[in-house]
């Protein structure tokens, strides 16, 4: 058993352990960030020096997305795009970048880790982050979210509103403009372009499953749309491809070194990472300490299909399930309290801890079966980043 996994298993086998707070999906230093309402660096999964190098090119990335020698008639378009990117900032939550950058550093031959190649890796990571930013803008607009990354969401700002739809398209297309500018002569350019497209399309599938599940549940109160089957499909598409699978493949294409037989084995483990990471995110939505995460959860109110709802469906008694279906997805505070009480009655936090502990053991078995030592190393990095990161739950 790896040293990392041995440490994690020991930690999550102890119910009286007080863990450090998780920061994978959020900012690194919530205390300093809350003082001036600015984002602290999200270099989770990246060494400080690498993170600084990655974010330092953001201004140039924004400039490279559109030619700056247009006639004056496009000045307003470019100005608005720049304002949007400035609002999002480089120090926001990173989705694809940690996996992509770490994968390249681990999988590429040491002789290939030149400053030029690392800069290309950072640029490729920003291509993915821009594509995913367009989906964040869409998600916020559809869900009527008011805060993301501790800042007002873009569509809530003055004079934005529904015109965010045009901004979404601008940011989306900017990812491919950037990719073409820097990779059109790369031997894997076509593969990278197709991979970026597939990443965004599959993530959109996940968003659609998510949105449909919410509307279907509120309309029909159908238990199936908030069950574990729906949840696993939702998570597979909404998070799996953009956070783990496609960033790893992108690093391999960048290195021009693809071993599909090995990837098939590795992908099964990445599916497990996806489920665990999203389950943690769902738990934080309900039980995350606001002082740590500066986040007010809305999954219960919105009737989201989450790991918690799926677990409640699986373990609730008939009476509990009827009460749950009646009250889940309603804005009334008393309804939300009934749902939380059912979570408490079925011991949702303890069930999550067991789920996480079992997942860790499965990942350890997977690691022993990976023949490529480079992928074994990458797996350890992912474990340390996404699994060996503890949650700060309240009411536990």
C-alpha positions in Angstrom: 0.0 0.0 0.0 1.3 3.5 -0.9 2.3 5.8 2.0 -0.2 8.4 1.0 -3.1 5.9 1.0 -2.0 4.3 4.2 -2.1 7.7 5.9 -5.5 8.5 4.4 -7.1 5.2 5.4 -5.8 5.6 8.9 -7.2 9.2 9.1 -10.7 8.2 7.9 -10.9 5.1 10.1 -10.8 7.4 13.1 -14.1 9.1 13.9 -12.6 11.5 16.4 -10.1 13.0 14.0 -10.3 16.7 13.4 -9.3 17.2 9.7 -7.9 20.1 8.0 -10.2 21.9 5.6 -10.7 20.9 2.0 -9.8 23.5 -0.7 -9.9 21.5 -4.0 -12.9 23.3 -5.4 -12.5 26.5 -3.5 -9.8 29.1 -2.7 -6.8 28.3 -0.6 -7.0 30.9 2.1 -10.6 31.9 2.9 -9.7 34.1 5.9 -7.5 36.4 3.9 -9.8 36.3 0.9 -12.8 37.4 2.9 -11.1 40.6 4.1 -11.0 42.3 0.8 -13.5 40.1 -1.1 -10.8 39.0 -3.5 -9.9 35.4 -4.4 -6.9 33.8 -2.7 -4.7 31.6 -5.0 -6.2 28.3 -5.9 -2.9 26.4 -6.4 -4.4 23.2 -4.9 -2.6 20.3 -6.6 0.1 22.6 -8.0 3.4 23.6 -6.4 3.6 27.3 -5.6 6.2 28.0 -8.2 4.2 26.2 -10.9 1.0 27.9 -9.9 2.6 31.3 -10.1 4.1 30.6 -13.5 0.7 29.3 -14.7 -1.3 32.3 -13.5 1.4 34.9 -14.5 0.6 34.3 -18.2 -3.1 35.0 -17.8 -3.0 38.6 -19.0 -1.2 37.5 -22.2 -3.7 34.6 -22.6 -6.5 37.1 -22.6 -4.8 39.3 -25.2 -4.1 36.3 -27.4 -7.8 35.3 -27.5 -8.6 38.2 -30.0 -6.4 40.1 -32.4 -5.9 43.6 -31.1 -5.5 45.3 -34.4 -9.2 45.4 -35.3 -10.9 48.6 -36.5 -12.4 50.8 -33.8 -15.8 49.3 -34.4 -14.8 46.2 -32.4 -13.3 48.1 -29.5 -16.4 47.6 -27.3 -16.5 43.9 -27.9 -12.8 43.4 -26.9 -13.2 45.8 -23.9 -16.2 43.7 -22.7 -14.3 40.5 -23.1 -11.3 41.8 -21.2 -13.6 43.0 -18.4 -15.2 39.6 -18.2 -11.8 37.8 -18.0 -10.6 40.4 -15.4 -13.7 39.7 -13.4 -13.0 35.9 -13.5 -9.3 36.5 -12.6 -6.5 34.0 -12.9 -6.7 33.1 -9.2 -10.1 31.4 -9.5 -11.0 27.8 -8.9 -9.1 25.6 -11.4 -10.8 22.6 -12.9 -8.7 21.0 -15.6 -5.4 22.6 -14.9 -4.1 20.7 -11.9 -4.6 17.3 -13.6 -3.3 18.5 -17.0 -0.2 20.2 -15.7 0.7 17.5 -13.3 0.1 14.8 -15.9 2.4 16.4 -18.3 5.2 16.8 -15.7 4.8 13.2 -14.7 4.3 11.5 -18.1 6.7 13.5 -20.3 10.4 12.6 -20.5 12.5 14.8 -18.3 14.3 16.1 -21.3 11.0 17.5 -22.6 10.3 19.6 -19.4 11.9 22.7 -20.9 10.6 26.2 -20.1 9.1 26.4 -23.6 7.2 23.1 -23.3 6.0 24.0 -19.8 4.7 27.3 -21.2 2.8 25.4 -23.9 1.4 23.2 -21.2 0.1 26.2 -19.3 -1.4 27.7 -22.5 -3.2 24.4 -23.2 -4.5 24.3 -19.6 -5.9 27.8 -20.1 -7.6 26.7 -23.3 -9.5 24.1 -21.2 -10.1 26.6 -18.4 -11.6 29.2 -20.8 -13.9 26.5 -22.3 -15.0 25.5 -18.8 -15.4 29.2 -17.8 -18.1 29.5 -20.5 -19.9 26.6 -18.9 -19.6 28.2 -15.5 -21.2 31.4 -16.8 -24.0 29.3 -18.3 -24.5 27.2 -15.2 -24.7 30.4 -13.0 -27.2 32.0 -15.3 -29.5 28.9 -15.5 -29.3 28.3 -11.7 -29.7 32.0 -10.9 -26.6 31.9 -8.8 -25.5 35.1 -7.3 -22.0 34.3 -6.1 -19.1 32.3 -7.6 -15.6 32.4 -6.4 -16.6 34.8 -3.6 -17.7 37.4 -6.1 -21.0 38.4 -7.7 -21.7 36.2 -10.7 -21.1 37.9 -14.1 -24.8 38.0 -15.2 -25.8 39.8 -11.9 -23.6 42.8 -12.6 -25.2 46.0 -14.0 -26.0 46.0 -17.7 -25.2 42.3 -18.1 -28.3 40.2 -17.4 -29.4 38.0 -20.3 -26.7 39.5 -22.5 -24.4 37.0 -20.7 -25.5 34.6 -23.5 -23.3 36.5 -26.0 -20.4 36.6 -23.5 -20.7 32.8 -23.1 -20.2 32.4 -26.8 -17.2 34.8 -26.8 -15.4 32.9 -24.1 -16.2 29.6 -25.6 -14.8 30.5 -29.0 -11.8 32.2 -27.4 -10.6 28.8 -26.2 -10.3 27.5 -29.8 -8.8 30.8 -31.0 -6.1 30.4 -28.4 -5.5 26.8 -29.2 -5.1 27.5 -32.9 -2.7 30.4 -32.3 -0.3 28.3 -30.3 -0.8 24.7 -31.5 -1.7 24.8 -35.2 1.8 23.5 -36.0 1.8 20.9 -33.3 1.6 17.3 -34.5 -1.4 16.7 -32.1 -3.2 19.9 -33.0 -6.2 18.1 -34.5 -6.4 15.6 -31.6 -6.2 18.4 -29.0 -8.9 20.4 -30.8 -11.2 17.4 -30.9 -10.4 16.6 -27.3 -11.3 20.1 -26.1 -14.5 20.0 -28.1 -15.4 16.6 -26.6 -14.6 17.9 -23.1 -17.0 20.8 -23.4 -19.7 18.8 -25.1 -19.7 16.0 -22.5 -19.7 18.5 -19.7 -22.7 20.1 -21.3 -24.3 16.7 -21.3 -23.8 16.6 -17.5 -25.3 20.1 -17.1 -28.3 19.0 -19.1 -28.8 15.9 -17.0 -28.4 18.1 -13.9 -31.0 20.7 -15.1 -33.5 18.1 -16.3 -33.3 16.2 -13.0 -34.1 19.3 -11.1 -37.1 20.2 -13.2 -38.3 16.6 -13.5 -38.2 16.1 -9.7 -40.1 19.3 -8.9 -42.7 18.5 -11.5 -43.2 14.8 -10.8 -41.6 14.1 -7.4 -40.1 11.0 -9.1 -37.6 9.3 -6.8 -35.6 8.0 -9.8 -34.4 11.4 -10.9 -32.5 11.9 -7.6 -31.3 8.3 -7.2 -27.8 7.0 -7.4 -28.1 5.9 -11.1 -29.0 9.4 -12.1 -26.3 10.8 -9.9 -23.5 8.6 -11.3 -24.4 9.6 -14.9 -24.6 13.2 -14.0 -21.2 13.2 -12.3 -19.6 11.2 -15.0 -20.3 13.8 -17.6 -20.4 17.0 -15.6 -17.1 16.5 -13.7 -15.3 13.4 -14.9 -14.3 14.4 -18.3 -13.3 18.0 -17.6 -11.5 17.5 -14.3 -9.7 14.1 -14.8 -10.1 12.2 -18.1 -9.6 14.8 -20.8 -6.9 16.8 -19.0 -4.9 13.6 -18.7 -5.4 12.7 -22.3 -4.5 16.3 -23.3 -1.1 16.0 -21.5 -0.5 12.7 -23.4 -1.3 14.3 -26.7 0.9 17.3 -25.9 3.8 14.8 -25.2 2.7 12.9 -28.4 2.7 9.7 -26.3 -0.6 7.8 -26.1 -0.9 4.3 -24.7 -4.6 3.5 -25.1 -4.4 0.1 -23.4 -3.0 1.6 -20.2 -5.5 4.5 -20.4 -8.4 2.1 -20.2 -7.2 0.7 -16.9 -6.5 4.2 -15.6 -9.9 5.6 -16.7 -11.7 3.3 -14.3 -9.8 4.8 -11.4 -10.6 8.3 -12.7 -14.3 7.5 -12.6 -13.9 6.8 -8.9 -12.0 10.0 -8.3 -14.9 11.8 -10.0 -17.6 10.3 -7.8 -15.6 10.9 -4.6 -14.7 14.5 -5.4 -18.3 15.4 -6.4 -19.6 13.6 -3.3 -17.3 15.7 -1.2 -18.5 18.9 -3.0 -22.1 17.9 -2.3 -21.4 17.3 1.4 -19.8 20.7 1.6 -22.9 22.3 0.1 -24.9 21.0 3.0 -22.4 20.8 5.8 -19.5 23.0 4.8 -18.4 25.6 7.4 -19.2 29.0 6.0 -16.3 30.6 7.8 -14.0 28.3 5.8 -15.8 28.1 2.5 -17.8 31.4 2.3 -20.6 29.4 0.6 -24.3 29.1 1.3 -25.6 25.7 0.0 -28.7 25.6 -2.2 -28.8 22.0 -3.3 -31.7 21.1 -1.0 -33.6 24.2 -1.9 -33.0 23.7 -5.6 -33.9 20.0 -5.5 -30.5 18.9 -7.0 -29.6 15.3 -7.6 -26.6 14.9 -5.2 -24.8 12.2 -3.4 -26.8 13.1 -0.3 -30.2 12.8 -2.0 -29.2 9.5 -3.7 -28.0 8.1 -0.4 -31.2 9.2 1.3 -33.3 7.5 -1.3 -31.3 4.3 -0.8 -31.3 4.2 3.0 -34.5 6.0 4.1 -37.4 4.1 5.6 -40.7 4.3 3.7 -42.0 7.0 6.0 -38.8 9.0 5.8 -38.7 8.7 2.0 -42.3 9.9 1.7 -41.4 12.9 3.9 -38.2 13.5 1.9 -40.0 13.5 -1.5 -42.6 15.9 -0.2 -40.2 18.5 1.2 -37.0 18.2 -1.0 -36.5 21.0 -3.5 -38.7 23.6 -1.7 -37.6 27.1 -0.7 -39.4 27.1 2.6 -37.0 26.9 5.5 -39.2 24.4 7.4 -39.1 22.0 4.4 -35.3 22.2 4.2 -35.0 21.5 8.0 -37.1 18.4 7.5 -34.8 17.2 4.8 -31.7 17.9 7.0 -33.3 16.1 9.9 -33.8 13.0 7.7 -30.1 13.2 6.7 -29.3 13.3 10.4 -31.6 10.3 11.2 -30.0 8.1 8.5 -26.5 9.2 9.6 -25.5 10.8 6.4 -22.1 12.1 7.6 -21.1 8.7 9.0 -22.2 7.1 5.7 -20.1 9.5 3.8 -17.0 8.8 5.9 -17.5 5.1 5.3 -18.0 5.7 1.6 -14.8 7.7 1.4 -12.9 5.1 3.4 -14.1 2.3 1.1 -13.3 4.4 -2.0 -9.7 4.9 -0.7 -9.2 1.1 -0.4 -10.5 0.6 -3.9 -8.1 3.1 -5.2 -5.3 1.4 -3.4 -6.1 -1.8 -5.2 -6.2 0.1 -8.5 -2.8 1.6 -7.9 -1.3 -1.8 -7.4 -2.6 -2.9 -10.8 -1.2 0.0 -12.8 2.0 -1.2 -14.6 3.2 2.1 -15.8 5.2 3.8 -12.9 4.5 7.2 -14.4 0.7 6.7 -14.1 1.2 5.2 -10.7 3.0 8.5 -9.7 0.2 10.6 -11.2 -2.4 8.5 -9.3 -0.6 9.3 -6.1 -0.6 13.0 -6.9 -4.4 12.9 -7.6 -5.0 11.0 -4.3 -3.0 13.5 -2.4 -4.9 16.4 -4.1 -8.5 15.2 -4.2 -8.7 12.4 -1.7 -6.2 13.3 1.0 -7.9 16.7 1.4 -10.3 16.8 4.3 -13.6 18.5 4.7 -14.6 21.0 7.4 -18.1 19.8 8.2 -20.4 21.5 10.7 -22.9 19.5 12.9 -20.7 16.4 12.9 
